Amino acid sequence: MATADSLAPAAATADQDAKFGFRRAEMYKSSLSNTVDAYDRHVFVCFKGPEAWAPRAEDSDAAVLPKLLSSAVKARKEEISVKTKLTVCGGCNGTECSDGDVLIFPDMIKYKGLSESEVDGFVDEVLVNGRPWASGVSEVLTGSHIFVCAHGSHDRRCGVCGPPLIEMLNEEIESRGLKGQVSVRPCSHIGGHKYAGNLIIYSPDKEEGKITGHWYGYVTPDDVPNVLDQHIIQGLVIEGLWRYVFFYSSELVGIGL
């Protein structure tokens, strides 16, 4: 699992923290409610880590697979009936996921090892036509999935705030015995970098079991216990940090399985 040291060139100094970190002047100055553009499906492609991502991770010549996938989604945009958001994620070490794996929410499905030559077929079958990927190996995702923006080359605030949040989340997950039930991954820019630390949690709703996608901003390491105890375990929204929630009907879950 990725650590703070592997996600940033160096730990933030006091001056950097005041400018870009959790002590910056803009913290808590803006209302967070409804600061997310609506979408209906979130696709993550696993590719390296934040230290390797260009400012536009999905459009970089150095990241061929994400760029091909992004281009194919844009080219077929008018044919994709479900509004789809594409993000790059990292933190893969070959156990839980590997480069080229594709995670889809709210479907809660992982397709393993998408290659560059398979991108067009994948987009056509899964995203355009809503069918299983005929040549792919799928796996049903369970538990809760936390994505933390750590895209420092896009915005320094995310690069400073993201890694310590990931480190603290992993430590607290371990101490609560939640390993295997809650996963944490760094992700590329998701919007609203002025609200860093930003994170998204995809998990089943406690009451109805529907998959929800909750967005949070201004999250600090001190908030991590509440993220796990209040949101993950109790299923309660953390007021003051909440940006948006997407509720997905049970009819949507399972598309592409």
Beta strands, then each sheet from edge to edge (+ up, - down):
strand 1: 41-46
strand 2: 84-89
strand 3: 102-105
strand 4: 109-112
strand 5: 137-140
strand 6: 144-149
strand 7: 182-187
strand 8: 199-204
strand 9: 211-216
strand 10: 242-247
sheet 1: 2+ 1+ 3- 4+ 5-
sheet 2: 7+ 6+ 8- 9+ 10-
end
